[in-house]
Amino acid sequence: MSQYDDDEPTPWEKAYSAALDRALRKRGIVGVPYDEIPEELLKEAEAEALEEVGPRPEDDY
């Protein structure tokens, strides 16, 4: 169980979100809802973000 409130993002979630935003910006995607981003570009950005922040810690779920 996570030590964080359900509504509050964990430090890993915050870092991943910031890394994902940076990866998307590098691809010229700014201000676009996630569901409107082409799946291939989103997967590339997600992989890059995971490289930067590492896998989600077990105690972060």
N, CA, C and O of each residue as an XYZ file, in Angstrom:
244
protein
N       0.842     -1.184      0.000
C       0.000      0.000      0.000
C       0.882      1.241      0.000
O       1.923      1.269      0.657
N       0.480      2.228     -0.710
C       1.249      3.453     -0.832
C       1.149      4.281      0.435
O       0.129      4.283      1.124
N       2.222      4.975      0.721
C       2.230      5.858      1.881
C       1.647      7.236      1.552
O       1.606      8.117      2.411
N       1.203      7.417      0.322
C       0.679      8.700     -0.131
C      -0.831      8.640     -0.251
O      -1.410      7.579     -0.485
N      -1.472      9.817     -0.085
C      -2.917      9.900     -0.289
C      -3.232      9.530     -1.729
O      -2.425      9.761     -2.629
N      -4.412      8.954     -1.940
C      -4.807      8.563     -3.293
C      -4.854      9.750     -4.246
O      -4.599      9.590     -5.440
N      -5.172     10.924     -3.747
C      -5.282     12.111     -4.596
C      -3.941     12.784     -4.847
O      -3.804     13.560     -5.792
N      -2.958     12.494     -4.013
C      -1.660     13.164     -4.108
C      -0.685     12.316     -4.923
O      -0.460     11.149     -4.603
N      -0.104     12.901     -5.980
C       0.865     12.124     -6.761
C       2.122     11.850     -5.932
O       2.546     12.681     -5.129
N       2.693     10.697     -6.137
C       3.927     10.332     -5.441
C       5.103     11.055     -6.094
O       4.971     11.577     -7.201
N       6.245     11.089     -5.422
C       7.423     11.717     -6.045
C       7.772     11.081     -7.390
O       8.159     11.790     -8.319
N       7.642      9.750     -7.513
C       7.935      9.092     -8.781
C       6.944      9.546     -9.850
O       7.347      9.829    -10.978
N       5.662      9.619     -9.520
C       4.646     10.055    -10.481
C       4.920     11.480    -10.961
O       4.755     11.787    -12.142
N       5.335     12.341    -10.045
C       5.672     13.720    -10.414
C       6.872     13.744    -11.359
O       6.862     14.456    -12.363
N       7.906     12.965    -11.034
C       9.112     12.926    -11.866
C       8.800     12.336    -13.242
O       9.284     12.837    -14.256
N       7.999     11.281    -13.277
C       7.629     10.644    -14.549
C       6.822     11.617    -15.408
O       7.062     11.735    -16.609
N       5.878     12.304    -14.799
C       5.049     13.257    -15.534
C       5.909     14.363    -16.150
O       5.719     14.737    -17.307
N       6.850     14.878    -15.367
C       7.732     15.931    -15.875
C       8.614     15.399    -17.003
O       8.823     16.082    -18.006
N       9.130     14.182    -16.841
C       9.973     13.586    -17.882
C       9.164     13.321    -19.152
O       9.662     13.522    -20.259
N       7.929     12.875    -18.994
C       7.066     12.629    -20.152
C       6.770     13.937    -20.878
O       6.792     13.980    -22.108
N       6.498     14.988    -20.137
C       6.254     16.293    -20.764
C       7.477     16.761    -21.552
O       7.341     17.273    -22.664
N       8.674     16.588    -20.979
C       9.903     16.987    -21.690
C      10.072     16.166    -22.970
O      10.413     16.711    -24.020
N       9.834     14.860    -22.882
C       9.985     13.992    -24.051
C       8.989     14.364    -25.140
O       9.327     14.341    -26.323
N       7.772     14.703    -24.753
C       6.770     15.113    -25.739
C       7.139     16.452    -26.368
O       6.977     16.633    -27.575
N       7.639     17.401    -25.554
C       8.051     18.702    -26.088
C       9.153     18.545    -27.128
O       9.157     19.240    -28.144
N      10.094     17.626    -26.872
C      11.175     17.387    -27.832
C      10.617     16.919    -29.163
O      11.259     17.094    -30.199
N       9.438     16.332    -29.152
C       8.800     15.841    -30.372
C       7.816     16.870    -30.938
O       7.094     16.583    -31.893
N       7.791     18.064    -30.347
C       6.931     19.132    -30.848
C       5.486     19.019    -30.406
O       4.604     19.635    -31.005
N       5.231     18.237    -29.361
C       3.860     18.054    -28.882
C       3.701     18.817    -27.574
O       4.225     18.421    -26.534
N       2.962     19.922    -27.654
C       2.751     20.773    -26.490
C       1.269     21.125    -26.410
O       0.672     21.558    -27.395
N       0.685     20.938    -25.237
C      -0.704     21.329    -25.032
C      -1.725     20.435    -25.712
O      -2.870     20.839    -25.911
N      -1.324     19.229    -26.069
C      -2.234     18.291    -26.723
C      -2.683     17.260    -25.690
O      -1.837     16.690    -25.001
N      -3.979     17.003    -25.561
C      -4.432     15.971    -24.621
C      -3.810     14.612    -24.973
O      -3.647     14.280    -26.148
N      -3.466     13.834    -23.943
C      -2.807     12.546    -24.162
C      -3.588     11.647    -25.115
O      -2.993     10.926    -25.916
N      -4.907     11.686    -25.034
C      -5.698     10.792    -25.894
C      -5.695     11.216    -27.358
O      -6.194     10.483    -28.212
N      -5.135     12.397    -27.662
C      -5.038     12.857    -29.049
C      -3.627     12.720    -29.627
O      -3.396     13.043    -30.792
N      -2.684     12.239    -28.807
C      -1.303     12.049    -29.260
C      -1.220     10.700    -29.973
O      -1.706      9.696    -29.452
N      -0.611     10.666    -31.157
C      -0.465      9.380    -31.840
C       0.213      8.349    -30.920
O       1.187      8.656    -30.232
N      -0.318      7.142    -30.927
C       0.140      6.101    -29.993
C       1.644      5.850    -30.080
O       2.309      5.667    -29.061
N       2.171      5.842    -31.297
C       3.601      5.583    -31.470
C       4.452      6.661    -30.797
O       5.437      6.348    -30.129
N       4.071      7.929    -30.974
C       4.816      9.019    -30.339
C       4.702      8.962    -28.828
O       5.677      9.218    -28.121
N       3.527      8.631    -28.330
C       3.328      8.549    -26.887
C       4.163      7.410    -26.299
O       4.752      7.565    -25.229
N       4.220      6.277    -26.984
C       5.024      5.145    -26.502
C       6.511      5.504    -26.470
O       7.216      5.154    -25.523
N       6.984      6.203    -27.506
C       8.386      6.631    -27.533
C       8.678      7.569    -26.365
O       9.705      7.437    -25.699
N       7.784      8.505    -26.122
C       7.977      9.472    -25.033
C       7.911      8.765    -23.677
O       8.685      9.086    -22.775
N       6.995      7.809    -23.526
C       6.891      7.064    -22.273
C       8.170      6.272    -22.013
O       8.652      6.230    -20.881
N       8.720      5.644    -23.049
C       9.963      4.878    -22.900
C      11.114      5.793    -22.496
O      11.930      5.439    -21.644
N      11.174      6.967    -23.110
C      12.226      7.928    -22.768
C      12.077      8.400    -21.329
O      13.071      8.532    -20.615
N      10.854      8.652    -20.896
C      10.607      9.098    -19.521
C      11.004      8.005    -18.525
O      11.600      8.300    -17.489
N      10.679      6.757    -18.830
C      11.061      5.656    -17.939
C      12.576      5.506    -17.858
O      13.111      5.178    -16.799
N      13.269      5.742    -18.969
C      14.736      5.704    -18.949
C      15.268      6.750    -17.987
O      16.236      6.513    -17.264
N      14.631      7.901    -17.986
C      15.099      9.008    -17.152
C      14.822      8.772    -15.667
O      15.701      9.011    -14.840
N      13.630      8.313    -15.312
C      13.259      8.200    -13.898
C      13.352      6.781    -13.348
O      13.295      6.584    -12.134
N      13.492      5.801    -14.221
C      13.564      4.419    -13.765
C      12.187      3.838    -13.544
O      11.188      4.553    -13.618
N      12.122      2.529    -13.269
C      10.839      1.885    -13.072
C      10.174      2.360    -11.784
O      10.833      2.831    -10.857
N       8.875      2.225    -11.755
C       8.104      2.646    -10.589
C       8.470      1.761     -9.397
O       8.438      0.536     -9.512
N       8.815      2.356     -8.260
C       9.151      1.565     -7.081
C       7.961      0.738     -6.599
O       6.812      1.160     -6.726
N       8.241     -0.435     -6.051
C       7.200     -1.324     -5.568
C       6.305     -0.645     -4.533
O       5.091     -0.846     -4.547
N       6.881      0.147     -3.647
C       6.090      0.774     -2.580
C       5.332      2.007     -3.054
O       4.731      2.714     -2.244
N       5.353      2.270     -4.348
C       4.700      3.448     -4.913
C       3.296      3.137     -5.427
O       2.605      4.035     -5.909
N       2.865      1.885     -5.331
C       1.547      1.501     -5.859
C       0.457      1.731     -4.851
O      -0.711      1.462     -5.132
